[in-house]
Amino acid sequence: MLCGSPWHLCDHVLFIIHMETESHWILARLNIEERRMYMYNSLSTAMKDSTAIKACQPFAVLLPHFFALFDEFKKENKPVCLDPFEVVKVDGLPQQTSNDCGCFVASFAEYFIDMKPISPIFDVEKHRDRLAVLFYKYARMKELDFIDSEDEAPPKGPKKNLS
């Protein structure tokens, strides 16, 4: 789905959450239809999971208000509900052994986007190398084909009035 598409056309929204107290990143997946936020945590212990759920709570509370404010559900004739989204911990995920949560978050997102199950056997070195190659290929493509990302494009000047 393209950036800027209306939220009521989305089934799922992926976003990352930084747990500042733990210096750790987790992936959250918002399922709008189910009104649930799924939490993908690669550093799962009872204490870390409790902290991760607490990090998800502000999003779970604020997003329904955001949708109501911008009439996202009214466009589909869905009832407006301001109840918080339920936060659900995804179990059976591979766990990190060193400080490499960014690789896990990127891979969890990729598995979900590609609709593949997340294997509990996870070779972080292999995934890190693969991501590095993908980023390098993307940078070379931009360089060779003179492609600018929208954020990197020079600002457009004011429109000229031809009247």
Secondary structure, DSSP 8 states (H G I E B T S, - for coil): --TT--GGG-SEEEEEEEETTTTEEEEEEEETTTTEEEEE-SS--HHHHHHHHHHHHHHHHHHHHHHHHTTTTGGGT-----S--EEEE--S----SSS-HHHHHHHHHHHHHTT----S---HHHHHHHHHHHHHHHHHHHHHHT---TTTS----------
